[in-house]
């Protein structure tokens, strides 16, 4: 990945207006010193998305997303970090230093890869329409997929045989290596060969709509795997992608309806029947990151599964993966289809209206699905109750929303007649202290803020620049800042703050560490503040600044050094 100097990143952020960047997607209204709007990351009816023009930070009280301009472009528009930096630098009229990138060809290579993937997708699409595509077209006909869907989702056909892509693109070593790097060729014993042969091709796009890889369904020869995906590449991470996301995001938001289905054909069949609201994992069981993405897009998604044994097992796996990211605000539902049916076959048989009614009638809340699943595993009787309570307790421990966990715990206790009490997880004080010793001044500074939130009031707008938008610590700092600002008169206890942070950040290991860090005394804290301020100034001194400003910054630096010594 390209490396930009911190000074350069500072300059880009300083010349960027976050409110303007966000304002292009979200209608923002002034509220006190902040701007508020409807969160673009999750569905909501009343605004909980806050932007601070002074601090150049955003934060959503609903889903916990927060950060600065780089973060917004990455999370909302799917930019890679170097792309976000280059985009904003260009917008601000700042030249991206050539030597700034340790690997200056990175972005170029990436763009070339995307171009090539698009060309390959075009080529497959032309094959589908052409002479060789007749079997594939028959298959699509048989599945009743309309021409428009085939075009819109750019389905294609990879011909049988081993030399198709090299025949089209040339077989020189450089081209072959490029085709290998995007996952469509691989090196066999006798040189490069096509990965996808005699397959119906589904281009897979990332959040931004860029084609990043393929899924291919075998036609005819059933000895090969039915579905084959592109291998992992720098831009194709199976566990991060959802089929249909770029195409259906806006409709899902508009209709407030999201169906999670199993396969590409389910997604397409629903779209063909006027329900462009389906998303599917890429042929594997759905993972935590995909579930998180789904819950951010819509708080009440419906997960569809086949009603048979395998379908119920898949539903249970999805439920287990969901627990760590599930919040009280979410209300996912589970729908079991009649045995042997999938959304594709069912919506074809009964039409979209009946299918939509079926969802309303038969989808069950996640907690109900959980209790039912527990009972199935544990069995009936007194022993069954005990087993059920035990399993429930284990699963509750993986939940991070304590309110939700409490509600579920009560329900499971009632159902089994076995009281399931909350057990506190013991923290290993020794390990914590060891890690705390290795914390940077910036990390200790944030730990000090969290221990005594009143310390936030002493910070200046400029202190929000302590962290660059890319620093992992910035996430917690941003969330804490907005939570405190939103609390009554800015008064909030450390425990309350920690609780709220834990609710909004599901995956931040720093939080656990800092909540257990040794107490940071006032005097130590003011030293830390001076240190982090000095670090910011040092960073700026390394950037391209004028002589006068440099002199002023050096004066400030001396002042801060003096302050620290005075305190020691
Ligand atoms: Zn949100």
Boltz pocket constraint, residues with backbone or C-beta under 6 A from the ligand:
constraints:
  - pocket:
      binder: B
      contacts: [[A, 39], [A, 40], [A, 41], [A, 42], [A, 49], [A, 60], [A, 61], [A, 62], [A, 63], [A, 64], [A, 65]]
      max_distance: 6.0
